[in-house]
Amino acid sequence: MSNFTWQVAVISAAISAVVGAGVSLLAVSQTTIRQRRAESRDDARLELRRVLQPMRAKVRKYRARMLSGMKRDAHRIEGDDYVLASAVLAAADGLHPVRRWLVLRRARRVFGPFMVAVADLSPTQGDTLGSIAPLLMAQHDPSKLGLADDELRLGLLHEALVCDPGSEQVRRLERELTRLASGW
């Protein structure tokens, strides 16, 4: 083998080794990134389920007439809905964009466009009495939310808990909460 052929073979082998190492490094890093995203999305789904589990249990008990004190006044907004809507939106942040859109759409159905808009603009942890102040301010002047007049209503959660425990609204709420907890 001539000296020139030998040098070309060594250079070709070196280039192949560098390219192969680069491709392997890229493949490993992409796999790692995908695994981390999948874990993050799984964590977000679990968090969404954890956040909604107490409300789902309460609605099941209400429907079974074991929790009659849960019935609401039709003209009173509950601050707990605002806290729960904020927690749902926070948990949905880690979901895939399509799932996040589906959760946001279902959250608007369950909590109402008004409550979701307030929770989106000013999320709360619900740990202090003043944490529902943004809800009270938005209720006083809803025009700042940029919602149309027909979107200033409360959602299925409020409507169902105004109704009797055996109503279709309560059954629908239970189904919607189950779907929302699944990330749909």
KAZI-V658998 format. One record per backbone hydrogen bond with DSSP energy under -0.5 kcal/mol. CO is the residue of the C=O (numbers start at 0). NH is the residue of the N-H. If there is no record, write none. Layout:
CO_NH / CO_NH
This chain:
1_5 / 2_6 / 3_7 / 4_8 / 5_9 / 6_10 / 7_11 / 8_12 / 9_13 / 10_14 / 11_15 / 12_16 / 13_17 / 14_18 / 15_19 / 16_20 / 17_21 / 18_22 / 19_23 / 20_24 / 21_25 / 22_26 / 23_27 / 24_28 / 25_29 / 26_30 / 27_31 / 28_32 / 29_33 / 30_34 / 31_35 / 32_36 / 33_37 / 34_38 / 35_39 / 36_40 / 37_41 / 38_42 / 39_43 / 40_44 / 41_45 / 42_46 / 43_47 / 44_48 / 45_49 / 46_50 / 47_51 / 48_52 / 49_53 / 51_55 / 52_56 / 53_57 / 54_58 / 55_59 / 56_60 / 57_61 / 58_62 / 59_63 / 60_65 / 60_66 / 61_64 / 66_69 / 67_70 / 72_75 / 77_80 / 77_81 / 78_82 / 79_83 / 80_84 / 81_85 / 82_86 / 83_87 / 84_88 / 85_89 / 86_90 / 87_91 / 88_92 / 89_92 / 90_93 / 91_94 / 95_99 / 96_100 / 97_101 / 98_102 / 99_103 / 100_104 / 101_105 / 102_106 / 103_107 / 104_108 / 105_109 / 106_110 / 106_111 / 107_111 / 108_155 / 109_156 / 110_154 / 111_115 / 112_116 / 113_117 / 114_118 / 115_119 / 116_120 / 117_121 / 127_130 / 128_131 / 129_132 / 131_135 / 132_136 / 133_137 / 134_138 / 135_139 / 136_140 / 140_143 / 141_144 / 141_146 / 142_145 / 147_150 / 148_151 / 152_113 / 154_158 / 155_159 / 156_160 / 157_161 / 158_161 / 158_162 / 160_71 / 163_166 / 166_170 / 167_171 / 168_172 / 169_173 / 170_174 / 171_175 / 172_176 / 173_177 / 174_178 / 175_179 / 176_180 / 177_181 / 178_183 / 179_182
